[in-house]
Amino acid sequence: MPQPSMSRADWVLLVLLSLLWGGSFFFVGVVVTALPALTIVWLRVALAAAVLAAVLVATGTPFPARRAWPALAVMGLLNNAIPFTSFVLAQGEIASGLAAILNATTPLFTLVIAAMATADERLTPGKMLGIALGLAGVATMIGGSALTEGAAHAGAQALCLLAALSYGCAGVWGRRFRGMGLAPLATAFGMLASSALILLPLMLWRDQPLSLSVPGVRVVAAMAALAVFSTAVAYLLFFRLLASAGAVNLSLVTFLIPPSAIALGLLFLGETLALRHILGLALILAGLAAVDGRLFLSRRPTSP
């Protein structure tokens, strides 16, 4: 099989997905001050699953068949339960900038796992160069202060790396849904519903949600946005891109999340753009071009 390539539409969807997931860092930062970690994660996946269930009914799209649920449960564990919980717990100790750097290791894990488990997503010099440039760009944008602040929180950093590894496994595992005939909407619903069921007993035991006080309007609004936009809508794009672009290309979204978060800060929070942000963005764009490969192919001389 040929390696999946990125079309122009795929790149547009990838940037949109990065905006949705970049916003999740802000939303989590709001809700983590008022709700415990497992409650946040369960509400995120359960509310998102409810939204997608309503869309399934409204559009007449079939729900996942019984044979697909075991694979969907594994996907829910790898792509939601483990990484969402890990990042929420980690953000209670370390800066979001350091979490973003560690999250950007996802393509490294995905490259290695995909190369071992698949025949069509091989390690190439262009992809390896692109990953290196992308990591350098993210580190440049965040700056060195986040690394210094996180040096004393090895456990939290390990949780972020665990989340990145889990995302890498999920990207490769999710390839199987292309052959199951499931619509992206049905796949996203099944994954989120499975992760909600997996997390429910642990959340009830650990967080005792009935004893929690009612959060304020700001927290409720952030929780709703996290569930609807950064989860339900985001995973519709995720599974569409996974089918068309492949796991390794899709994992590049982790490089775009930090600049997306900075862009949101510029637009809505009045933040300023530093020189390191511009330099980091240039490195990230160079890395994306290296992984995509078409820019370099277009510069090769053609045969007469």
ZATOR-224053 format. One line per 3 residues: number of its first residue (from 1); for each residue x, y, z of N, C-alpha, C. Coordinates in nm, 3 decimals, m for minus. Each point is the difference from the previous one (the first is absolute). Layout:
<nodes>
NUM	X Y Z X Y Z X Y Z ~ ...
</nodes>
This chain:
<nodes>
1	0.084 m0.120 0.000 m0.084 0.120 0.000 0.087 0.125 0.000 ~ m0.036 0.105 m0.074 0.076 0.125 0.003 m0.020 0.072 0.131 ~ 0.098 0.081 0.037 m0.012 0.077 0.123 m0.109 0.105 m0.015
4	m0.082 0.021 0.103 m0.102 0.104 m0.007 0.066 0.137 m0.015 ~ m0.059 0.086 m0.082 0.051 0.135 m0.018 m0.106 0.099 0.044 ~ 0.043 0.123 0.021 m0.089 0.104 0.049 m0.049 0.086 m0.116
7	m0.132 0.005 m0.020 m0.058 0.089 m0.098 m0.016 0.139 0.060 ~ m0.036 0.097 m0.084 m0.021 0.135 0.050 m0.114 0.002 0.102 ~ m0.106 m0.077 m0.026 m0.112 m0.006 0.094 0.044 m0.061 0.133
10	0.090 m0.100 m0.006 0.052 m0.061 0.124 0.074 0.103 0.084 ~ 0.080 0.085 m0.065 0.075 0.102 0.073 m0.094 0.100 0.066 ~ m0.107 0.037 m0.070 m0.097 0.093 0.058 m0.065 m0.062 0.124
13	m0.038 m0.126 m0.011 m0.063 m0.068 0.113 0.100 m0.017 0.115 ~ 0.128 m0.023 m0.034 0.101 m0.017 0.105 0.017 0.129 0.080 ~ 0.002 0.114 m0.069 0.011 0.129 0.070 m0.124 0.025 0.085
16	m0.118 m0.031 m0.054 m0.123 0.018 0.077 0.001 m0.089 0.124 ~ 0.046 m0.124 m0.015 0.008 m0.090 0.115 0.097 0.054 0.104 ~ 0.110 0.059 m0.043 0.096 0.056 0.095 m0.061 0.116 0.078
19	m0.085 0.078 m0.065 m0.068 0.110 0.070 m0.095 m0.055 0.107 ~ m0.073 m0.104 m0.034 m0.093 m0.059 0.096 0.074 m0.061 0.119 ~ 0.108 m0.072 m0.029 0.075 m0.062 0.109 0.090 0.100 0.072
22	0.045 0.105 m0.071 0.075 0.104 0.068 m0.087 0.071 0.103 ~ m0.128 0.021 m0.033 m0.092 0.061 0.095 m0.024 m0.085 0.122 ~ 0.021 m0.132 m0.011 m0.026 m0.088 0.115 0.095 0.031 0.117
25	0.123 0.048 m0.030 0.091 0.036 0.109 m0.058 0.113 0.084 ~ m0.062 0.097 m0.068 m0.064 0.110 0.073 m0.119 m0.049 0.080 ~ m0.085 m0.081 m0.061 m0.120 m0.047 0.069 0.034 m0.086 0.121
28	0.099 m0.088 m0.016 0.043 m0.083 0.114 0.056 0.088 0.111 ~ 0.076 0.103 m0.038 0.053 0.091 0.100 m0.107 0.069 0.082 ~ m0.117 0.022 m0.060 m0.111 0.061 0.073 m0.068 m0.099 0.093
31	m0.032 m0.119 m0.053 m0.080 m0.095 0.079 0.081 m0.071 0.106 ~ 0.133 m0.011 m0.019 0.080 m0.075 0.097 0.008 0.071 0.134 ~ m0.035 0.129 0.004 0.000 0.073 0.127 m0.124 m0.029 0.084
34	m0.101 m0.064 m0.061 m0.125 m0.021 0.071 m0.045 m0.145 0.007 ~ 0.054 m0.087 m0.086 m0.046 m0.138 m0.005 0.119 m0.095 0.006 ~ m0.017 m0.120 0.059 0.109 m0.098 0.002 0.023 m0.061 m0.138
37	0.117 m0.060 m0.017 0.046 m0.042 m0.133 m0.094 m0.100 m0.067 ~ m0.034 m0.109 0.068 m0.081 m0.103 m0.064 m0.140 0.050 m0.033 ~ m0.052 0.090 0.080 m0.131 0.059 m0.030 0.007 0.083 m0.127
40	0.108 0.076 m0.015 0.018 0.080 m0.122 0.005 m0.090 m0.122 ~ 0.081 m0.105 0.007 0.017 m0.088 m0.115 m0.131 m0.073 m0.031 ~ m0.069 m0.049 0.103 m0.125 m0.072 m0.025 m0.105 0.092 m0.060
43	m0.015 0.120 0.055 m0.096 0.094 m0.057 0.035 0.033 m0.144 ~ 0.128 0.015 m0.028 0.043 0.032 m0.136 m0.044 m0.108 m0.099 ~ 0.028 m0.126 0.030 m0.032 m0.106 m0.096 m0.148 m0.034 0.002
46	m0.064 0.004 0.117 m0.142 m0.035 0.007 m0.087 0.103 m0.071 ~ 0.028 0.129 0.023 m0.077 0.105 m0.067 0.024 m0.004 m0.150 ~ 0.124 m0.022 m0.040 0.030 m0.007 m0.143 m0.071 m0.118 m0.065
49	m0.001 m0.115 0.069 m0.071 m0.117 m0.053 m0.149 0.028 m0.014 ~ m0.058 0.071 0.097 m0.142 0.034 m0.007 m0.030 0.091 m0.120 ~ 0.089 0.096 m0.024 m0.017 0.089 m0.115 0.004 m0.079 m0.130
52	0.097 m0.090 m0.013 0.013 m0.077 m0.123 m0.114 m0.099 m0.016 ~ m0.051 m0.054 0.110 m0.117 m0.089 m0.008 m0.120 0.075 m0.057 ~ m0.019 0.124 0.044 m0.110 0.080 m0.052 0.018 0.027 m0.149
55	0.123 0.025 m0.042 0.027 0.025 m0.142 m0.024 m0.127 m0.082 ~ 0.039 m0.115 0.055 m0.024 m0.127 m0.068 m0.149 m0.020 m0.026 ~ m0.081 0.025 0.102 m0.144 m0.016 m0.013 m0.056 0.101 m0.100
58	0.044 0.125 0.011 m0.054 0.105 m0.087 0.034 m0.022 m0.146 ~ 0.117 m0.056 m0.027 0.043 m0.020 m0.138 m0.034 m0.139 m0.054 ~ m0.050 m0.087 0.085 m0.032 m0.134 m0.044 0.121 m0.089 m0.021
61	0.114 0.039 0.053 0.122 m0.079 m0.013 m0.006 m0.120 0.094 ~ 0.029 m0.121 m0.048 m0.007 m0.118 0.086 0.100 0.007 0.116 ~ m0.041 m0.052 0.115 0.092 m0.013 0.112 0.097 m0.115 m0.030
64	0.113 m0.004 0.068 0.097 m0.108 m0.026 m0.062 m0.138 0.023 ~ 0.035 m0.092 m0.088 m0.046 m0.138 0.014 0.068 m0.066 0.120 ~ m0.062 m0.107 0.050 0.052 m0.068 0.119 0.143 m0.047 m0.020
67	0.033 m0.045 m0.120 0.135 m0.053 m0.024 0.109 0.105 0.013 ~ m0.037 0.129 m0.011 0.099 0.107 0.004 0.032 0.047 0.142 ~ m0.083 m0.034 0.097 0.016 0.057 0.133 0.128 m0.041 0.072
70	0.048 m0.124 m0.012 0.129 m0.030 0.066 0.114 0.090 m0.049 ~ 0.007 0.022 m0.131 0.104 0.089 m0.054 m0.022 0.143 0.043 ~ m0.126 0.043 0.008 m0.031 0.136 0.045 0.037 0.019 0.147
73	m0.017 m0.106 0.081 0.035 0.009 0.142 0.151 0.019 0.016 ~ 0.079 m0.073 m0.079 0.145 0.018 0.005 0.037 0.142 m0.043 ~ m0.066 0.049 m0.105 0.027 0.136 m0.048 m0.037 0.102 0.108
76	m0.111 m0.020 0.069 m0.040 0.091 0.107 0.101 0.004 0.113 ~ 0.057 m0.117 0.031 0.101 m0.007 0.105 0.128 0.072 m0.042 ~ 0.046 m0.026 m0.123 0.128 0.055 m0.048 m0.009 0.148 m0.036
79	m0.114 0.042 m0.055 m0.008 0.135 m0.055 m0.073 0.098 0.092 ~ m0.067 m0.050 0.104 m0.074 0.089 0.090 0.036 m0.023 0.146 ~ m0.033 m0.117 0.051 0.010 m0.024 0.144 0.141 0.022 0.053
82	0.100 m0.062 m0.064 0.137 0.011 0.049 0.058 0.140 m0.023 ~ m0.002 0.053 m0.123 0.066 0.130 m0.021 m0.074 0.117 0.065 ~ m0.134 0.002 m0.007 m0.074 0.111 0.061 0.028 0.007 0.150
85	m0.008 m0.116 0.067 0.024 m0.002 0.144 0.144 0.039 0.032 ~ 0.094 m0.049 m0.079 0.141 0.030 0.026 0.028 0.149 m0.010 ~ m0.054 0.065 m0.103 0.027 0.143 m0.018 m0.069 0.086 0.105
88	m0.121 m0.036 0.038 m0.068 0.079 0.103 0.076 m0.011 0.132 ~ 0.044 m0.121 0.036 0.078 m0.017 0.123 0.133 0.076 m0.009 ~ 0.065 m0.006 m0.116 0.129 0.066 m0.016 m0.012 0.152 0.007
91	m0.108 0.055 m0.057 m0.015 0.146 m0.001 m0.028 0.056 0.139 ~ m0.025 m0.086 0.096 m0.010 0.047 0.137 0.136 0.028 0.062 ~ 0.109 m0.045 m0.067 0.135 0.016 0.056 0.094 0.080 m0.090
94	m0.013 m0.014 m0.130 0.096 0.063 m0.089 m0.069 0.103 m0.090 ~ 0.080 0.088 m0.058 m0.052 0.103 m0.089 m0.057 m0.061 m0.126 ~ m0.101 0.064 m0.055 m0.061 m0.050 m0.122 0.100 0.002 m0.116
97	0.098 0.092 0.004 0.101 0.004 m0.104 0.085 m0.127 m0.003 ~ 0.041 m0.045 0.116 0.077 m0.124 0.007 m0.086 m0.118 m0.043 ~ m0.127 0.000 0.038 m0.091 m0.107 m0.043 m0.012 m0.002 m0.152
100	m0.001 0.118 m0.063 m0.010 0.006 m0.145 0.126 m0.055 m0.066 ~ 0.117 0.029 0.058 0.125 m0.056 m0.054 m0.003 m0.152 0.006 ~ m0.039 m0.053 0.113 m0.003 m0.145 0.017 m0.107 m0.064 m0.088
103	m0.111 0.068 m0.017 m0.105 m0.050 m0.089 0.048 m0.007 m0.144 ~ 0.093 0.088 m0.037 0.052 0.002 m0.135 0.094 m0.116 m0.030 ~ 0.026 m0.087 0.098 0.075 m0.122 m0.028 m0.088 m0.108 m0.062
106	m0.131 0.026 m0.010 m0.091 m0.099 m0.057 0.044 m0.049 m0.138 ~ 0.039 0.090 m0.094 0.042 m0.052 m0.130 0.120 m0.094 0.006 ~ 0.090 0.022 0.097 0.115 m0.090 0.014 m0.047 m0.141 0.035
109	m0.090 m0.009 0.099 m0.055 m0.130 0.036 m0.077 m0.061 m0.117 ~ m0.079 0.083 m0.069 m0.081 m0.049 m0.110 0.086 m0.053 m0.114 ~ 0.107 0.073 m0.032 0.090 m0.044 m0.105 0.056 m0.139 0.029
112	0.049 m0.019 0.122 0.061 m0.128 0.035 m0.104 m0.112 0.001 ~ m0.115 0.026 0.062 m0.104 m0.103 0.009 m0.054 m0.034 m0.138 ~ m0.025 0.103 m0.083 m0.052 m0.024 m0.134 0.100 m0.077 m0.085
115	0.128 0.033 0.014 0.102 m0.069 m0.078 0.007 m0.148 0.038 ~ m0.023 m0.032 0.126 0.005 m0.138 0.045 m0.128 m0.077 m0.032 ~ m0.114 0.071 0.001 m0.129 m0.069 m0.009 m0.066 0.007 m0.136
118	0.049 0.085 m0.090 m0.066 0.016 m0.130 0.103 m0.014 m0.112 ~ m0.054 m0.017 m0.121 0.088 m0.015 m0.116 0.008 0.126 m0.084 ~ m0.089 0.095 0.022 m0.009 0.116 m0.089 0.036 0.132 0.066
121	0.041 m0.002 0.127 0.041 0.124 0.067 0.142 m0.017 0.052 ~ 0.094 m0.005 m0.093 0.139 m0.028 0.035 0.073 0.125 0.046 ~ 0.105 m0.023 0.075 0.090 0.109 0.038 0.079 0.042 m0.123
124	m0.006 0.129 m0.033 0.076 0.054 m0.112 0.086 0.115 0.050 ~ 0.107 0.033 m0.071 0.083 0.114 0.043 m0.080 0.129 0.011 ~ m0.093 0.022 m0.093 m0.080 0.122 0.004 m0.086 0.007 0.125
127	m0.061 m0.112 0.037 m0.085 0.001 0.118 0.084 0.019 0.127 ~ 0.116 m0.065 0.005 0.085 0.014 0.118 0.050 0.144 0.014 ~ 0.038 0.062 m0.113 0.042 0.139 0.003 m0.115 0.090 0.043
130	m0.120 m0.026 m0.053 m0.115 0.081 0.035 m0.035 m0.008 0.147 ~ 0.008 m0.119 0.057 m0.028 m0.016 0.143 0.101 0.079 0.083 ~ 0.128 m0.008 m0.037 0.103 0.073 0.074 m0.023 0.150 m0.007
133	m0.032 0.050 m0.119 m0.025 0.144 m0.015 m0.125 0.042 0.078 ~ m0.103 m0.083 m0.003 m0.122 0.033 0.073 0.021 0.006 0.149 ~ 0.075 m0.096 0.055 0.030 0.002 0.143 0.082 0.124 0.036
136	0.097 0.033 m0.085 0.081 0.119 0.025 m0.086 0.126 m0.002 ~ m0.096 0.003 m0.093 m0.088 0.116 m0.008 m0.089 0.016 0.121 ~ m0.056 m0.110 0.049 m0.085 0.006 0.119 0.082 0.045 0.120
139	0.120 m0.057 0.017 0.085 0.038 0.112 0.038 0.148 m0.007 ~ 0.025 0.049 m0.121 0.035 0.141 m0.018 m0.117 0.091 0.037 ~ m0.120 m0.038 m0.040 m0.117 0.083 0.029 m0.028 0.009 0.149
142	0.014 m0.113 0.068 m0.029 m0.002 0.143 0.109 0.070 0.079 ~ 0.127 m0.020 m0.039 0.111 0.062 0.071 0.055 m0.092 0.107 ~ 0.114 0.037 0.054 0.068 m0.085 0.097 m0.057 0.005 0.139
145	m0.078 0.102 0.035 m0.050 0.013 0.137 m0.091 m0.115 0.039 ~ m0.080 m0.049 m0.096 m0.091 m0.109 0.032 0.076 m0.126 0.036 ~ 0.111 m0.025 m0.070 0.080 m0.118 0.032 0.059 0.010 0.139
148	0.048 0.119 0.038 0.057 0.019 0.133 m0.105 m0.018 0.108 ~ m0.120 0.057 m0.024 m0.106 m0.012 0.099 m0.043 m0.144 0.021 ~ 0.009 m0.082 m0.107 m0.048 m0.136 0.011 0.104 m0.100 0.046
151	0.124 0.044 0.023 0.107 m0.093 0.033 m0.027 m0.077 0.129 ~ m0.073 0.059 0.093 m0.024 m0.064 0.128 m0.126 m0.086 m0.001 ~ m0.065 m0.015 m0.115 m0.127 m0.073 m0.007 0.012 m0.115 m0.099
154	0.090 m0.094 0.031 0.025 m0.111 m0.091 m0.125 m0.085 m0.020 ~ m0.078 m0.018 0.106 m0.120 m0.082 m0.011 m0.101 0.060 m0.096 ~ m0.020 0.131 0.008 m0.094 0.067 m0.091 0.050 m0.007 m0.143
157	0.131 0.017 m0.019 0.055 m0.010 m0.135 m0.015 m0.141 m0.056 ~ 0.017 m0.099 0.086 m0.018 m0.139 m0.043 m0.145 m0.026 m0.042 ~ m0.095 0.063 0.068 m0.141 m0.014 m0.039 m0.024 0.056 m0.139
160	0.064 0.114 m0.031 m0.014 0.059 m0.134 0.058 m0.091 m0.107 ~ 0.114 m0.061 0.030 0.060 m0.092 m0.096 m0.084 m0.125 m0.016 ~ m0.061 m0.047 0.109 m0.092 m0.113 m0.008 m0.119 0.034 m0.090
163	m0.051 0.122 0.014 m0.110 0.044 m0.085 0.042 0.003 m0.147 ~ 0.120 0.052 m0.028 0.049 0.006 m0.137 0.017 m0.139 m0.059 ~ 0.053 m0.093 0.080 0.014 m0.139 m0.045 m0.136 m0.061 m0.029
166	m0.097 0.028 0.086 m0.135 m0.053 m0.018 m0.064 0.056 m0.128 ~ 0.020 0.129 m0.025 m0.050 0.059 m0.124 0.064 m0.066 m0.122 ~ 0.131 m0.027 0.009 0.068 m0.065 m0.111 m0.057 m0.138 m0.029
169	m0.026 m0.076 0.106 m0.061 m0.133 m0.017 m0.140 0.012 m0.058 ~ m0.074 0.101 0.046 m0.138 0.018 m0.047 m0.004 0.034 m0.148 ~ 0.094 0.083 m0.045 0.003 0.036 m0.141 0.018 m0.121 m0.090
172	0.084 m0.092 0.041 0.022 m0.121 m0.079 m0.117 m0.097 0.016 ~ m0.052 m0.017 0.122 m0.114 m0.088 0.024 m0.122 0.046 m0.079 ~ m0.020 0.129 m0.010 m0.118 0.054 m0.066 m0.005 m0.025 m0.149
175	0.111 m0.040 m0.061 0.001 m0.030 m0.143 m0.098 m0.111 m0.037 ~ m0.027 m0.091 0.095 m0.086 m0.114 m0.030 m0.144 0.040 m0.029 ~ m0.039 0.121 0.042 m0.139 0.041 m0.021 m0.028 0.032 m0.146
178	0.105 0.021 m0.079 m0.021 0.025 m0.143 m0.063 m0.120 m0.068 ~ 0.032 m0.121 0.048 m0.052 m0.121 m0.063 m0.129 m0.051 0.062 ~ m0.051 0.068 0.100 m0.123 m0.045 0.066 m0.126 0.063 m0.057
181	0.017 0.095 m0.089 m0.117 0.064 m0.058 m0.073 0.095 0.093 ~ 0.069 0.047 0.106 m0.062 0.092 0.095 0.017 0.143 m0.047 ~ m0.104 0.079 0.011 0.011 0.143 m0.027 0.084 0.065 0.110
184	0.075 0.107 m0.032 0.076 0.069 0.105 m0.086 0.041 0.119 ~ m0.124 0.040 m0.024 m0.090 0.039 0.108 m0.027 m0.118 0.093 ~ m0.027 m0.117 m0.057 m0.028 m0.118 0.081 0.124 m0.047 0.075
187	0.116 0.009 m0.065 0.125 m0.040 0.066 0.031 0.090 0.118 ~ m0.014 0.131 m0.020 0.026 0.095 0.109 m0.096 m0.024 0.117 ~ m0.127 m0.022 m0.030 m0.097 m0.027 0.106 0.037 m0.126 0.077
190	0.030 m0.108 m0.072 0.032 m0.126 0.068 0.122 0.010 0.088 ~ 0.102 0.070 m0.048 0.121 0.019 0.080 m0.029 0.078 0.127 ~ m0.072 0.111 m0.012 m0.028 0.085 0.116 m0.094 m0.068 0.098
193	m0.101 m0.070 m0.052 m0.092 m0.071 0.089 0.074 m0.111 0.076 ~ 0.091 m0.069 m0.069 0.078 m0.105 0.066 0.087 0.057 0.111 ~ 0.067 0.111 m0.028 0.087 0.059 0.102 m0.081 0.051 0.119
196	m0.123 0.050 m0.025 m0.085 0.044 0.111 m0.037 m0.117 0.089 ~ m0.031 m0.116 m0.060 m0.035 m0.119 0.078 0.121 m0.052 0.077 ~ 0.118 0.006 m0.062 0.122 m0.046 0.066 0.030 0.086 0.123
199	m0.017 0.131 m0.013 0.038 0.093 0.106 m0.105 0.014 0.110 ~ m0.126 m0.034 m0.029 m0.109 0.027 0.094 0.023 m0.060 0.139 ~ 0.027 m0.130 0.013 0.016 m0.054 0.136 0.119 0.058 0.075
202	0.110 0.026 m0.071 0.117 0.058 0.065 m0.028 0.143 0.045 ~ m0.071 0.076 m0.083 m0.035 0.136 0.036 m0.093 0.005 0.121 ~ m0.100 m0.088 0.003 m0.093 m0.003 0.112 0.071 m0.036 0.130
205	0.096 m0.093 m0.010 0.071 m0.043 0.121 0.101 0.105 0.046 ~ 0.073 0.061 m0.092 0.109 0.090 0.037 m0.048 0.141 0.034 ~ m0.092 0.054 m0.079 m0.034 0.141 0.014 m0.126 0.027 0.083
208	m0.083 m0.104 0.022 m0.125 0.020 0.075 m0.075 0.123 m0.053 ~ m0.043 m0.001 m0.126 m0.052 0.122 m0.064 m0.125 0.058 0.067 ~ m0.080 m0.085 0.066 m0.121 0.052 0.063 0.031 0.093 0.117
211	0.122 m0.008 0.052 0.037 0.086 0.112 0.065 0.131 m0.046 ~ 0.020 0.017 m0.129 0.065 0.121 m0.051 m0.098 0.117 m0.002 ~ 0.052 0.118 0.019 m0.083 0.120 m0.009 m0.025 0.035 m0.146
214	m0.110 0.070 m0.026 m0.036 0.037 m0.137 0.097 0.107 m0.050 ~ 0.066 m0.023 m0.115 0.096 0.099 m0.050 m0.068 0.125 m0.054 ~ 0.077 0.106 m0.018 m0.053 0.125 m0.051 m0.027 m0.004 m0.150
217	m0.058 0.108 m0.050 m0.038 0.008 m0.141 0.122 m0.011 m0.090 ~ 0.110 0.064 0.038 0.121 m0.004 m0.082 0.052 m0.143 m0.016 ~ m0.002 m0.076 0.108 0.046 m0.138 m0.005 m0.094 m0.085 m0.085
220	m0.130 0.020 0.017 m0.098 m0.076 m0.078 0.016 0.030 m0.149 ~ 0.020 0.126 m0.035 0.017 0.038 m0.140 0.128 m0.062 m0.058 ~ 0.108 0.003 0.077 0.125 m0.059 m0.046 m0.013 m0.151 m0.017
223	m0.071 m0.065 0.092 m0.021 m0.144 m0.008 m0.081 m0.035 m0.124 ~ m0.103 0.079 m0.029 m0.084 m0.025 m0.118 0.082 0.018 m0.128 ~ 0.082 0.105 m0.005 0.083 0.023 m0.118 0.103 m0.112 m0.017
226	0.056 m0.046 0.111 0.097 m0.109 m0.005 m0.063 m0.127 m0.057 ~ m0.123 m0.028 0.041 m0.068 m0.122 m0.044 m0.048 0.010 m0.144 ~ m0.062 0.113 m0.035 m0.063 0.012 m0.131 0.103 0.028 m0.109
229	0.080 0.105 0.018 0.090 0.042 m0.107 0.132 m0.075 0.001 ~ 0.065 m0.007 0.118 0.133 m0.062 0.008 m0.005 m0.151 0.006 ~ m0.119 m0.058 0.004 m0.011 m0.146 0.006 m0.093 m0.053 m0.108
232	m0.130 0.033 0.005 m0.095 m0.055 m0.097 0.034 0.041 m0.143 ~ 0.010 0.130 m0.024 0.031 0.047 m0.135 0.142 m0.040 m0.040 ~ 0.093 0.010 0.096 0.140 m0.032 m0.031 0.015 m0.145 m0.046
235	m0.071 m0.092 0.062 0.018 m0.140 m0.037 m0.070 m0.036 m0.129 ~ m0.098 0.076 m0.041 m0.053 m0.018 m0.135 0.109 0.029 m0.103 ~ 0.074 0.109 0.022 0.111 0.032 m0.089 0.112 m0.103 0.012
238	0.026 m0.046 0.122 0.107 m0.096 0.026 m0.017 m0.126 m0.083 ~ m0.118 m0.061 0.005 m0.019 m0.127 m0.071 m0.007 0.019 m0.151 ~ m0.048 0.115 m0.044 0.003 0.027 m0.144 0.144 0.011 m0.048
241	0.084 0.072 0.076 0.140 0.015 m0.038 0.077 m0.131 0.013 ~ m0.032 m0.081 0.101 0.068 m0.127 0.018 m0.022 m0.090 m0.121 ~ m0.121 0.004 m0.055 m0.030 m0.083 m0.116 0.068 0.050 m0.127
244	0.012 0.133 m0.014 0.051 0.055 m0.125 0.149 0.028 0.001 ~ 0.056 0.031 0.117 0.140 0.045 0.006 0.093 m0.097 0.071 ~ m0.052 m0.091 0.082 0.085 m0.095 0.070 0.040 0.047 0.139
247	0.048 m0.094 0.080 0.028 0.028 0.141 0.115 0.096 0.019 ~ 0.108 m0.018 m0.076 0.118 0.086 0.018 m0.030 0.143 m0.039 ~ m0.063 0.020 m0.115 m0.035 0.136 m0.042 m0.096 0.065 0.099
250	m0.097 m0.078 0.048 m0.096 0.055 0.095 0.067 0.042 0.130 ~ 0.102 m0.073 0.043 0.067 0.033 0.126 0.071 0.135 m0.005 ~ 0.018 0.056 m0.121 0.064 0.131 m0.013 m0.083 0.110 0.064
253	m0.127 m0.028 0.029 m0.085 0.101 0.063 0.059 0.045 0.133 ~ 0.078 m0.087 0.066 0.058 0.038 0.129 0.103 0.111 m0.015 ~ 0.060 0.016 m0.118 0.091 0.111 m0.024 m0.076 0.131 m0.018
256	m0.122 m0.009 m0.051 m0.077 0.120 m0.028 m0.078 0.050 0.121 ~ m0.016 m0.081 0.103 m0.078 0.040 0.117 0.062 0.120 0.072 ~ 0.133 0.002 0.029 0.056 0.119 0.067 m0.020 0.130 m0.078
259	0.030 0.006 m0.132 m0.028 0.126 m0.070 m0.148 0.032 m0.005 ~ m0.085 m0.102 m0.003 m0.144 0.026 0.004 m0.040 0.064 0.132 ~ 0.056 m0.052 0.110 m0.030 0.057 0.131 0.048 0.145 0.008
262	0.118 0.028 m0.057 0.052 0.138 m0.001 m0.090 0.090 m0.083 ~ m0.047 m0.051 m0.114 m0.089 0.079 m0.086 m0.130 0.034 0.073 ~ m0.054 m0.099 0.073 m0.122 0.026 0.077 0.025 0.105 0.107
265	0.119 m0.004 0.062 0.034 0.101 0.099 0.012 0.138 m0.059 ~ 0.057 0.009 m0.120 0.010 0.129 m0.068 m0.137 0.058 m0.032 ~ m0.090 m0.086 m0.045 m0.131 0.046 m0.045 m0.095 0.033 0.115
268	0.003 m0.082 0.106 m0.104 0.011 0.102 0.050 0.043 0.138 ~ 0.131 m0.011 0.024 0.051 0.031 0.133 0.094 0.121 0.000 ~ 0.021 0.061 m0.116 0.086 0.116 m0.007 0.146 m0.029 0.022
271	0.044 m0.125 m0.021 0.140 m0.034 0.019 0.084 0.052 m0.117 ~ 0.129 0.013 0.023 0.090 0.051 m0.104 0.082 m0.114 m0.059 ~ 0.053 0.023 m0.120 0.079 m0.099 m0.071 0.148 0.032 0.015
274	0.076 m0.092 0.059 0.143 0.020 0.020 0.078 m0.053 m0.121 ~ 0.127 0.040 m0.009 0.085 m0.043 m0.111 0.012 m0.151 m0.003 ~ 0.007 m0.064 0.118 0.015 m0.146 0.002 m0.122 m0.069 m0.061
277	m0.116 0.062 0.010 m0.119 m0.058 m0.060 0.012 m0.002 m0.152 ~ 0.051 0.109 m0.057 0.017 0.008 m0.145 0.105 m0.101 m0.047 ~ 0.112 m0.008 0.072 0.105 m0.095 m0.037 m0.049 m0.144 0.013
280	m0.072 m0.027 0.109 m0.054 m0.135 0.021 m0.099 m0.039 m0.107 ~ m0.086 0.094 m0.038 m0.098 m0.028 m0.104 0.069 m0.031 m0.133 ~ 0.109 0.071 m0.030 0.075 m0.025 m0.123 0.057 m0.142 0.000
283	0.053 m0.044 0.115 0.054 m0.135 0.010 m0.111 m0.104 m0.017 ~ m0.115 0.026 0.060 m0.112 m0.093 m0.010 m0.047 m0.013 m0.144 ~ m0.013 0.113 m0.070 m0.042 m0.004 m0.139 0.102 m0.074 m0.087
286	0.130 0.020 0.030 0.103 m0.073 m0.073 m0.010 m0.150 0.025 ~ m0.029 m0.036 0.125 m0.017 m0.141 0.034 m0.119 m0.063 m0.070 ~ m0.110 0.072 m0.007 m0.118 m0.051 m0.070 0.029 m0.019 m0.149
289	0.074 0.095 m0.058 0.035 m0.014 m0.141 0.090 m0.121 m0.024 ~ 0.092 m0.026 0.095 0.090 m0.114 m0.014 m0.076 m0.132 0.008 ~ m0.095 m0.009 0.091 m0.078 m0.122 0.013 m0.090 m0.020 m0.122
292	m0.061 0.109 m0.048 m0.089 m0.010 m0.115 0.077 m0.042 m0.125 ~ 0.120 0.058 m0.020 0.089 m0.045 m0.106 m0.026 0.057 m0.137 ~ m0.121 0.051 m0.027 m0.031 0.042 m0.135 0.078 0.124 m0.043
295	0.035 0.087 0.096 0.077 0.118 m0.035 0.136 m0.038 m0.056 ~ 0.063 m0.101 0.064 0.132 m0.042 m0.046 m0.010 m0.078 m0.131 ~ m0.108 m0.078 m0.014 m0.018 m0.075 m0.123 m0.018 0.094 m0.119
298	m0.071 0.112 0.027 m0.026 0.093 m0.110 0.126 0.070 m0.047 ~ 0.105 0.000 0.084 0.125 0.069 m0.036 0.098 m0.094 m0.073 ~ m0.034 m0.132 m0.002 0.090 m0.091 m0.068 m0.010 0.021 m0.151
301	0.114 m0.008 m0.068 m0.005 0.014 m0.147 m0.076 m0.115 m0.062 ~ m0.079 0.028 m0.099 m0.077 m0.104 m0.067 0.078 m0.052 m0.120 ~ m0.030 m0.120 m0.041 0.069 m0.060 m0.114 m0.047 0.068 m0.128
304	0.090 0.017 m0.094 m0.040 0.065 m0.127 m0.091 m0.092 m0.081
</nodes>
